[in-house]
């Protein structure tokens, strides 16, 4: 799968991003736990209040980051393709740019 095909896949069918428990697993593939750039941190926990648009942008940024390393991108692609429908968070198209409070 090409980079563009992977990006198209993750944004198809109203997908926004993986659910938090799954999205957290991306950190192992991206190998950025200790030196994590802020624009690559999965928007989970308090970050889950971010807008759907920001969540999607973050997911696409992670894919871009992985694309700099062929093996990393392949691992991320395999993880993404293996996700079941209930392991994705879905939203409207285009994604909302409004934050969602937790309460």
N, C-alpha and C positions, 0 to 999 in steps of 0.2 A: 504494500500500500504506500502510495506517495504521501508526502507531507500534506499536500492539499486535499488528498482523499481522506486522510485521517481527520483533518480539520472539518471537512464537510460531514464526515460521519458523526463526530461529536456534537455538531450543531443541527443535525437532522432530527426530524420527528419531535421537535420542541424540546430536545435535550438542552439543559442548562449546564449541569455539572454532575459529577458523581455525588451520591449522598455522603455525608461527612465521614462515616466509618470507613468507607471505601476510598474516598479522596485522600484521607490521611496516609494510605498505603503508597500513594504516589511519591512520598518523601523518600521511601526506600529505593525506588527506581531512579529518582532524580539525584540521589546522593548529595543532598543539600542540607541535611539536618543541622550541622554545626556552623555552616557558613551560608545560611539561607538569605538570599536577597529578598527584601520585603515584597517585591512584586511577584514572587513565586510561592509564597506561603498559601496553602489551601485556605479558603475562606470558611473555616469551620469554627466551632465554639462561638466566641463573640463575633467572629467574622461572618457567621451565618446571617447576621442582620443586613449584610451588604445587599445591594440590589442584584436582581437576576443578571442584569447586564454586566455588572462588575464580576460576578461569579463566572460568567461565560468568558469574559476577557482574561481572567486569571487562568482558567483552564487552557485557553489558547496560548497564553504566554508560557505555560509549563510545557506545552507541546513544542513551541518554538525553541525553548531552552534545550529540550531533549534532542532536537534535530541537529544540534551541533556535534553530537556523538552518535554514530550509526547504531552501535549496540544499545545505547540508552534508549534511543527512539524505538528500536525494535522491541525492547522489553516493555516500554510504555504502551506501544501499540497492542501487544499481546494482552496486557492487563486491561486496556480499554475494550478491546474486542470481546474479552471474556465476561464482561459485566452483563448481568441479567437486567431485564427491564426495571425490576424493583430496586436496582442499585443505582439508578439514575434519578436525579431531581429534574422535573419537567416544569416548564413555564409557558408563558405566552410568546408569540412571535409578533413583532420583535420583542426581545426581552425588556422587561420594565427597568427603568433607571431609578426607581424609588426604593429606598431602604425599607426593610420589614422588621419592626420591633419584635423582640422575643416575647414580650408581654402584651 
